[in-house]
Amino acid sequence: MASATRSSSTHPAAHHTSATRPSSTSGERALDRAVDEVASAHPDARLALAHAPVGGGRVHEHGDDRDLVAWSTIKVPLALAVIRSGQGESATPDIDAALTASDNDAAESLWERLGSGEAAASAVETQLERGGDSRTRVPPEVTVAGYSPFGQAHWRLRDQTRFASQLPCLAGSDTVTDAMDRVVDGQRWGLGTVDGARFKGGWGSTPEGYVVRQLGVVPGAKGDVAVALQVRTGTHEQGTAIADELADALADHLRRLPSGRCR
């Protein structure tokens, strides 16, 4: 059963309840319990949600936060890398398609704009580092046949949340976050059900199960909250339905979570 207490990818049985985190706010503890309820309702799923105030601050994680494939969430720093390369204006149609509709051909075009595989991977990693994530590495070449190299990057939930918390504050990000505000209707599950959310989803099959995940920024009480969630279960439909439940839990406690603004 997935538990709404942190567990590492190498020691999934490790148990750290909110009681061991005295710095947790009452809103965070309430969200811990809500995520526990979602996990208990889906014992065959592995799920997690993390959040942090925009502008920087502690990342709080709820659930089974093991290391999973990024899938199309990596298109966010990819688009930012193209913008920072000076090609943002000419690449606008591809950036729009990659972020609003998760168009894979558009994302491949963005990747190719960055040069060789090594150069492109380095450019995306540079944007991750600008957002406070110095750990994630992007494959320069295809690692799984039939899939893009960048989509197979492993992006830890904590690192993804930290990046999302800095994203609105990074130079060049306005075009990216604007597109994240216009995601097509068919992909507005999970965070897409939260009013005012700017987000990007990713999904795909792995040997361990079907993964759906999202990162985004949502309005909070005194600023914005960066959020990332992930679900590993049997099918896309099951995963997005559970993501909806996680988003509902988030929305119920959102006004009590730490929020912030760019400094």
N, C-alpha and C positions, 0 to 999 in steps of 0.2 A: 504494500500500500504506500502510495506517495504521502509524505508527511510535510506539513507546512513549517518544518523546522529545518535549518540549514544542514546540508550534508555535502561533503566534498565528493568529487568525481572518483577519487581513489579510495574513499572510505564511505560508501553510501549509507552505512548504518550509523555513522556518527550522528549524535543527537544533541542539538543546541536549542533549547527552548527560549522563548522570550524572557523567561525568568533569569537566564544567565546573561541577559543583555540589559542591565539596569538603565542604560542610556536610551532605550526605546521609549517612544512617546506612547500615550494612551491610544492614539489613533493607529499607530503601528502595531500595538498589541492586539487591538480589535481586528485589524486586517489579518494578522497572523491567524487568529481564530477563524475568520471567514474563509481564508485560503485552506485551512485545515478541513473545514466543512466541505469545500469543493473536492478536496483530495479524497475525503472519506466516501463521497458519493461516487467516485470513479477509481476504485482500488486497482484497476489494471493500468491506469495511466500514470505517467510521471509528469509533474507540472510544477511550475515555479513562477513567481512574480517578484520583481525588484523595483525599487524607486529611489529617487534622490532629488533634492531641490535643484532647480535650474540655477546655474551660476556656480555650482560647486557645493559639496557637502557630503555627509556620510551616505553611503549606499546601504539600504536596508533590504534584505532578501527574505522571501517567504517561500518555502517549499524545496523541492528537489532540484537544486541549481547546477546539475552536472553539465559538463562541457558538451555542447551540441553543434551541429553544422549550422552555419549562418544562413544558408539559402539566400533569398533575395533581400534580406535586411542589409546585406553588405553593399547593395546598390546605393545606399545613402552616402557612405564615405567615397564610393567610386564616383558618384556625380560631383561631389565636392572636390575631388582630385582634378577632374576635368575643368571645373570652374577656376580652380587655383592655377591651372596650367595656362590660363589665358584664353581658353577656347569656349568659355561659357556661352557667349552669344551665339556662335555658330552651332553649338551643341544643344541649344535650348529644346528643340523638338525631341531629341533623344532623351534628354534629362527628364522632360515632361512624361514621355511614354514609359520610361523605365521606372519612375517613381509613382505615377498616378495609376498605371495599368500593369506594372511589373513586366513590361515587354522585354523579353530576353534578347531579341535581336537588337533593340535599342541599347541595352546594357552592353552587349558585345561590341557595338560600335563605340561606345564610350571607352571601353577597355582598350580597343585598338588605337584610339586617339592618344593614348598615353605611351605608345612605343612598344618595345619588346615586352615579353612576359615579365622579365625581371624588372624593367623600368616601371611597368604598370603596377606590379605588386608593391614596389617600393613607394610609388606615388600614393597608393591607397593607404599603406601603412603610415605614411607621413601624416595623413589626415586623421587617422586613428590616434596617433601620438598627440596631435594638436588638441584632440578631445580628451586627453588624459589616459588613453589606453596604449601603453607601451609593450603590452604582452602579446597581443594578437598578431599572428603572421598570416599573410595571404599567399596561397600557392601561386607561383609564377606560370605554371603549366597545368594542363588537365591532369587530375589525379583519379577521377572516376569517369569512365567513358560515358559520353552522352551529356555531361554536365560541364558548365563553365568552371575554369580554375578558381575564380574569385568566390563563387557561390559555395565552394567546398571548404572555405576557411572555417575553422572552429572558433566561435566567438562566445566566450563565457558571459553569462548573464550579468555578472557584476561589472565586467569591463564594458559591455554594451550599454548598461545603464549609465555608467560614468561618462561615456562618450555622448550619450543623448543629453546628459545634463549640461554639457558644454556646447552642444551643436548650435543652439540659437545665438550663442555669443561669438561664434567663429566668423571671421571675415569671409565673405563669399557665400554664407549659408542661407541668405534670404531666398534665393531662387530654389534651393532645396526644400526649405521648410514650407514655402508657398506651394510647391507641388505636393508635399505631404499633407496639405490641407485639402487637396482635391482628389483624393483616391476614389476610384470608380466604385459604383454601388456594390458590385459583386464581390468586392474585397473589403467591405466595411464591416467585418466581423471583429470581435474582440474590442480593441481600443477604438475601432471605428464606431462603436455604439456610445462612446462617451462624448458628450457635448464639447465642442471646441478642440478635439484631439487633432494633432498633426502627427501622422504615423506612417510606418511602412511595415508591411508583412512579408514573411517568407515561409515557404512550405515545401515539403518533399519527402520522399520515402528513403529510409535508411535500413540497413540490416537489422537494427534493433527496434524499428517501428517507424510510424509516420510522424514527422515533426512539423508542427506549425509554431511560428514565433513572430513577435512584433517588437518594435521599439517605437517610442514616440514621446511627445510632450503634451501634457494636458493641463488645463487651468486649475490652479489650486486656490487656497484662501488668501494668500498674500503674495502671489506670484504664480509661477508654473512648476509643475512636477514632471520630471523625466521618469519614464516607465519602460520596462521591458518585461515581456512574458514569454514563456515557452511551454509547450505541451508535447509529449510524445505518447502516442496511443496507436490505435489500429488503422484509422482512415482519416482522410482530410475532413470529412463531415463530422466525425467524432471530435477531432482536434479543435475545429473552429467552434463547435458547440461548447466545449469546455472553456475555450478562450473567452467566449461570451460570458460564461459564469464568472470567470476571474475578473473580467471587466466590470461586471455588475458589483462584485465585491469591492473592487477598487472605487467605483463611483459612490458606493454607500459610505465610504470612509475618507474620501478624497479631501474634504474640507478640513480634516483633522491631521493630515500628513504634512510634514515639513515642505515648504515651497520656497521659491526664490526667484530672483531676476538676475539678468546679466549685470556684471559690475563694470 
